[in-house]
Amino acid sequence: MDVVVIGAGLSGLTAAARLAQAGVNVVVLEADTDIGGRIRAIRAPISGQAIGDLGPTWVWPKYQPVAARWLKTLGIRTFEQFNTGNAVITGYGPQTTYQPLPGQDGMVRIVGGPTALIEALAQRLGPGSIRANALVTKLCPTGSQQVSIGLDTGEEIVADKVIMALPLRVAATTLDLPWASPNLLNAMQDTPTWMSTHAKAVALYERPFWRDVGLSGRVASAAGPLVEVHDHTAADMHPAALFGFVGWRADKRQAAPEQLRQEILTQLAQSFGPQAGSPRDLVIQDWATNPRIVSPLDLSQPLSHPVVRPSILRQTHLDGRVYFAVSEVSERSPGLIEGALAIGEAVALAVLKDHPTDHG
């Protein structure tokens, strides 16, 4: 059995790794240059080590059994999110206030960041199993009960099964899917891609100096431009870092990137002292500029937290030849790391169940 996975994000790689483990011939097609989907990292220039998360950061193994199991299986460690000391609270009154803010129970970070999951899963696939810069443009049935996957280069790949692990709105608006019913296309377009319109800023420092004066690294701000800031220092303390979610709308931050950068530095200096305004690096990841992640519909609608989507998105299509495996489709923690692992695993097991004699 030949299986093609479209999308090398966490859910797609989870499905591919599970199928490869069972002896299935699987190829992952990724439109971007880099794998990982919404999981990206700042990397050290010499070692290439991941030193800051540009996408998701946290997992809750205490409440997320699928993530807990995969972390154990892949040999990946976690550590507690630092939250000791006072937070800086601005914009909610005439003066800045300093007080502790409660952390979320069970929230931890991954040693090496969530990128460690991507790297570990990719290593479980054979050489040549992941093709980057492979933009899929169409999925069509063949007369031999297979699927033809067309690329923008004109190349066509034929597979027995296809797992679609890319943002559903992007798939619905950029792929030619002549077999898809109006109900299916509507369900795909009604599914927002979680955090696709957000921007995240990470400031890197030599040491977490804010801890010396009893600050947790947290900021809650109604003034911005960062509405929320957290300590993002690595497990081994190198480098120290702060990260924050940008509160500006996508159009505003894209129209004035240098102003945004300067206002972030000013806010950090006001919150944590002059040192914070001079990081060794400040990286701003604006996900709303990536058409592989965000759709115009995502940008036109207010943010809403993921909910369980209609069952049609968890069914097989094209006579059992096409499956969906993106985090937002999961019934467990949709949109989160847990959801990506859960749906990737579930779809892989469904493929194996449908064809029990086609794998080792």
C-alpha positions as CSV (number, residue, x, y, z in Angstrom):
1,M,0.0,0.0,0.0
2,D,1.3,3.4,-1.0
3,V,0.2,6.4,1.2
4,V,0.8,10.1,0.6
5,V,0.5,12.5,3.4
6,I,0.0,16.2,2.4
7,G,1.5,18.4,5.1
8,A,4.6,17.9,7.2
9,G,3.2,19.4,10.4
10,L,2.9,17.5,13.6
11,S,-0.3,15.6,12.7
12,G,1.0,14.7,9.3
13,L,4.4,13.5,10.6
14,T,2.7,11.5,13.4
15,A,0.5,9.7,10.9
16,A,3.4,9.1,8.6
17,A,5.7,7.8,11.4
18,R,3.0,5.4,12.6
19,L,2.4,4.0,9.1
20,A,6.1,3.7,8.4
21,Q,6.5,1.8,11.7
22,A,3.9,-0.7,10.4
23,G,5.8,-1.2,7.1
24,V,3.7,1.0,4.9
25,N,5.4,2.9,2.0
26,V,4.6,6.5,2.9
27,V,5.7,9.8,1.4
28,V,5.1,13.2,3.0
29,L,4.6,16.2,0.7
30,E,5.3,19.7,2.2
31,A,4.6,22.9,0.3
32,D,7.0,25.0,2.5
33,T,10.8,24.8,2.5
34,D,10.8,23.7,6.2
35,I,8.8,21.0,7.8
36,G,6.8,21.5,11.1
37,G,3.8,23.5,10.0
38,R,2.9,25.9,12.8
39,I,5.8,24.5,14.9
40,R,8.9,26.5,14.1
41,A,12.0,27.5,16.1
42,I,14.8,30.1,16.3
43,R,18.0,28.2,15.8
44,A,21.5,28.9,17.1
45,P,23.6,30.1,14.1
46,I,26.5,27.6,14.6
47,S,25.0,24.6,16.2
48,G,21.5,24.8,14.6
49,Q,20.0,24.0,18.0
50,A,16.5,25.1,18.6
51,I,16.6,28.0,21.2
52,G,13.2,29.6,20.9
53,D,9.7,28.6,19.9
54,L,7.9,30.6,17.2
55,G,4.8,28.5,17.3
56,P,3.2,26.6,20.1
57,T,5.2,26.3,23.4
58,W,3.3,24.3,26.0
59,V,1.9,20.9,26.7
60,W,-0.1,19.6,29.6
61,P,0.9,15.9,30.0
62,K,-1.0,15.7,33.3
63,Y,-4.2,16.2,31.3
64,Q,-3.1,15.2,27.8
65,P,-2.4,11.4,27.8
66,V,-1.6,11.2,24.1
67,A,1.1,13.9,24.3
68,A,2.4,12.2,27.5
69,R,2.7,8.9,25.7
70,W,4.3,10.3,22.6
71,L,6.8,12.3,24.7
72,K,7.8,9.1,26.5
73,T,7.9,7.0,23.3
74,L,10.2,9.6,21.6
75,G,12.4,10.0,24.7
76,I,11.6,13.7,25.0
77,R,11.8,15.4,28.4
78,T,9.8,18.3,29.7
79,F,10.4,21.0,32.4
80,E,8.1,23.4,34.3
81,Q,7.2,26.8,32.9
82,F,9.0,29.4,35.1
83,N,6.4,31.5,36.9
84,T,8.0,32.4,40.2
85,G,7.7,36.0,41.3
86,N,5.7,39.1,40.3
87,A,4.1,39.7,37.0
88,V,4.0,43.2,35.4
89,I,0.4,44.4,34.8
90,T,-0.1,47.5,32.7
91,G,-3.0,49.3,31.0
92,Y,-5.6,48.1,33.5
93,G,-5.3,51.2,35.7
94,P,-3.4,54.5,36.1
95,Q,-0.3,52.8,37.3
96,T,1.7,49.6,36.6
97,T,1.1,47.0,39.3
98,Y,3.3,44.1,40.3
99,Q,1.8,40.9,41.7
100,P,1.9,37.1,41.1
101,L,-0.4,35.7,38.5
102,P,-1.4,32.0,38.8
103,G,0.0,29.6,36.3
104,Q,-2.0,26.8,34.6
105,D,-1.9,23.5,36.4
106,G,0.2,20.9,34.6
107,M,1.6,23.3,32.0
108,V,5.2,22.4,31.0
109,R,7.6,23.1,28.2
110,I,9.4,20.6,26.1
111,V,13.2,20.4,26.3
112,G,14.3,21.6,22.8
113,G,10.8,23.0,22.2
114,P,8.0,21.3,20.2
115,T,10.5,21.2,17.3
116,A,12.0,18.2,19.2
117,L,8.8,16.3,18.3
118,I,9.1,17.2,14.7
119,E,12.7,16.1,14.5
120,A,12.1,12.9,16.3
121,L,9.1,11.9,14.1
122,A,11.0,12.9,10.9
123,Q,13.9,10.6,12.0
124,R,11.5,7.7,12.1
125,L,10.8,8.1,8.4
126,G,13.2,6.7,5.8
127,P,15.5,8.8,3.6
128,G,13.6,10.6,0.9
129,S,10.2,10.1,2.7
130,I,9.7,13.8,3.1
131,R,9.6,16.1,0.1
132,A,9.7,19.8,0.9
133,N,8.8,22.5,-1.7
134,A,6.2,20.1,-3.0
135,L,3.0,22.2,-3.6
136,V,0.0,20.0,-4.2
137,T,-2.7,21.6,-6.4
138,K,-5.2,18.8,-7.0
139,L,-6.4,15.4,-5.9
140,C,-8.3,13.4,-8.4
141,P,-9.6,9.7,-8.5
142,T,-8.1,7.3,-10.9
143,G,-9.9,4.4,-12.7
144,S,-7.8,1.9,-10.6
145,Q,-9.3,3.0,-7.3
146,Q,-6.3,5.1,-6.5
147,V,-5.7,8.9,-6.1
148,S,-3.7,11.1,-8.4
149,I,-1.9,13.9,-6.6
150,G,-0.9,16.8,-8.9
151,L,1.9,19.2,-8.0
152,D,2.4,22.7,-9.2
153,T,5.4,21.5,-11.3
154,G,3.1,19.3,-13.4
155,E,4.3,16.1,-11.7
156,E,1.7,13.6,-10.7
157,I,2.0,11.0,-8.0
158,V,-0.4,8.0,-7.6
159,A,-1.2,6.6,-4.2
160,D,-3.7,4.1,-2.7
161,K,-4.5,6.5,0.2
162,V,-4.1,10.2,0.8
163,I,-4.0,11.8,4.2
164,M,-4.7,15.5,4.1
165,A,-2.8,17.1,7.0
166,L,-2.9,20.8,6.0
167,P,-5.1,23.7,7.1
168,L,-8.6,22.9,5.9
169,R,-9.4,26.4,4.7
170,V,-6.2,26.5,2.7
171,A,-7.0,23.1,1.2
172,A,-10.5,24.1,0.4
173,T,-9.5,27.2,-1.4
174,T,-6.2,26.2,-3.1
175,L,-6.7,22.5,-4.1
176,D,-8.8,21.2,-7.0
177,L,-11.0,18.6,-5.3
178,P,-13.6,17.6,-7.9
179,W,-14.9,14.7,-5.7
180,A,-15.6,16.8,-2.6
181,S,-19.3,17.4,-1.9
182,P,-20.6,20.9,-1.0
183,N,-21.2,19.7,2.6
184,L,-17.6,18.7,2.9
185,L,-16.2,21.9,1.3
186,N,-18.4,24.0,3.6
187,A,-17.2,22.1,6.7
188,M,-13.6,22.6,5.6
189,Q,-14.1,26.4,5.0
190,D,-15.9,26.7,8.3
191,T,-12.9,25.4,10.2
192,P,-10.5,28.2,11.4
193,T,-6.8,27.4,11.6
194,W,-5.9,28.0,15.3
195,M,-3.4,30.8,15.9
196,S,-2.9,31.3,12.1
197,T,-3.6,35.1,12.4
198,H,-1.2,35.6,15.4
199,A,2.2,37.0,15.7
200,K,4.7,36.0,18.3
201,A,7.8,37.8,19.5
202,V,10.9,36.2,21.1
203,A,13.6,38.3,22.7
204,L,16.9,36.5,23.5
205,Y,19.3,37.5,26.4
206,E,22.5,36.2,28.0
207,R,20.8,35.6,31.3
208,P,17.3,35.9,32.9
209,F,18.1,39.1,34.8
210,W,14.4,39.7,35.6
211,R,14.5,36.8,38.0
212,D,17.1,38.6,40.1
213,V,14.6,41.2,41.1
214,G,11.7,38.9,41.8
215,L,9.9,39.1,38.4
216,S,8.4,36.0,36.8
217,G,8.9,37.3,33.3
218,R,5.1,37.6,32.8
219,V,3.3,40.6,31.5
220,A,-0.4,41.2,31.2
221,S,-1.0,44.3,29.2
222,A,-4.1,46.1,27.9
223,A,-1.8,48.7,26.3
224,G,0.5,46.4,24.2
225,P,1.9,45.9,21.8
226,L,2.5,42.6,23.5
227,V,-0.6,41.7,25.4
228,E,0.9,38.7,27.2
229,V,4.6,37.9,27.9
230,H,6.2,34.8,29.5
231,D,9.7,33.7,30.6
232,H,11.0,31.6,27.7
233,T,14.4,30.7,29.1
234,A,15.8,27.3,27.9
235,A,15.9,24.3,30.3
236,D,19.7,24.7,30.5
237,M,19.4,28.5,31.0
238,H,21.1,29.2,27.6
239,P,19.8,31.4,26.2
240,A,17.5,33.4,28.4
241,A,14.5,34.6,26.7
242,L,11.1,36.3,26.9
243,F,8.3,35.7,24.5
244,G,5.0,37.6,23.9
245,F,1.9,37.5,21.8
246,V,1.4,40.6,19.7
247,G,-1.9,42.3,20.1
248,W,-1.8,44.4,17.0
249,R,-4.1,43.4,14.1
250,A,-2.4,41.7,11.2
251,D,-2.9,44.6,8.8
252,K,-1.4,47.1,11.3
253,R,1.7,45.1,12.2
254,Q,2.4,44.4,8.5
255,A,2.0,48.0,7.6
256,A,4.5,49.2,10.3
257,P,7.0,46.4,11.1
258,E,9.8,48.7,12.3
259,Q,7.4,50.6,14.5
260,L,6.1,47.3,16.0
261,R,9.7,46.2,16.7
262,Q,10.6,49.5,18.4
263,E,7.4,49.5,20.5
264,I,8.1,45.9,21.6
265,L,11.6,46.9,22.8
266,T,10.2,49.9,24.6
267,Q,7.5,47.8,26.3
268,L,10.1,45.2,27.4
269,A,12.4,47.9,28.8
270,Q,9.5,49.6,30.7
271,S,8.5,46.2,32.1
272,F,11.8,44.7,33.1
273,G,14.4,47.5,33.0
274,P,16.8,48.9,30.4
275,Q,18.5,45.6,29.8
276,A,15.3,44.1,28.4
277,G,15.2,46.8,25.7
278,S,18.5,45.6,24.2
279,P,18.2,41.9,23.6
280,R,20.9,40.1,21.6
281,D,18.1,39.3,19.1
282,L,14.4,39.9,18.7
283,V,12.5,37.7,16.3
284,I,8.9,38.3,15.3
285,Q,7.1,35.5,13.7
286,D,3.9,36.7,11.9
287,W,1.9,33.7,10.9
288,A,-0.6,35.8,9.1
289,T,1.9,36.3,6.3
290,N,2.2,32.6,5.5
291,P,-0.4,31.5,2.8
292,R,0.3,27.9,3.6
293,I,-1.1,28.5,7.1
294,V,-3.6,31.3,7.0
295,S,-6.5,31.9,4.6
296,P,-8.2,35.2,3.8
297,L,-11.2,33.9,5.7
298,D,-9.1,33.5,8.8
299,L,-8.0,37.1,8.5
300,S,-11.5,38.4,8.1
301,Q,-13.0,36.7,11.1
302,P,-12.5,37.3,14.9
303,L,-10.4,34.7,16.7
304,S,-12.4,31.9,18.3
305,H,-11.0,29.0,20.3
306,P,-11.1,25.6,18.6
307,V,-14.2,23.5,19.0
308,V,-14.9,19.9,17.9
309,R,-15.7,20.1,14.2
310,P,-18.4,18.1,12.3
311,S,-18.0,14.4,12.0
312,I,-17.8,14.7,8.2
313,L,-14.2,15.8,8.7
314,R,-13.3,12.6,10.5
315,Q,-14.9,10.3,7.9
316,T,-13.1,8.9,4.9
317,H,-13.9,10.3,1.4
318,L,-13.5,9.3,-2.2
319,D,-14.6,5.7,-1.4
320,G,-12.2,5.4,1.5
321,R,-9.2,6.8,-0.3
322,V,-8.9,10.2,1.4
323,Y,-8.6,11.0,5.2
324,F,-8.2,14.3,7.1
325,A,-5.6,14.5,9.8
326,V,-5.1,18.1,10.9
327,S,-5.2,19.1,14.5
328,E,-8.5,21.1,14.2
329,V,-10.3,17.9,13.2
330,S,-9.4,16.1,16.4
331,E,-12.1,15.4,18.9
332,R,-9.4,15.7,21.7
333,S,-7.8,19.1,22.2
334,P,-8.5,20.4,18.7
335,G,-5.9,22.9,17.5
336,L,-3.3,21.9,20.2
337,I,-0.3,19.7,20.2
338,E,-2.4,17.0,21.8
339,G,-4.9,17.2,19.1
340,A,-2.3,17.0,16.3
341,L,-0.8,13.8,17.9
342,A,-4.2,12.3,18.5
343,I,-5.6,12.8,15.0
344,G,-2.4,11.8,13.3
345,E,-2.3,8.6,15.3
346,A,-6.0,7.9,14.9
347,V,-5.9,8.3,11.1
348,A,-2.9,6.1,10.7
349,L,-4.6,3.3,12.7
350,A,-7.7,3.7,10.6
351,V,-5.7,3.3,7.4
352,L,-4.0,0.2,8.8
353,K,-7.4,-1.2,9.9
354,D,-8.9,-0.6,6.5
355,H,-6.1,-2.6,4.9
356,P,-4.8,-5.1,7.4
357,T,-3.0,-7.3,4.9
358,D,-1.1,-4.5,3.1
359,H,1.5,-3.9,5.8
360,G,4.0,-5.8,7.8
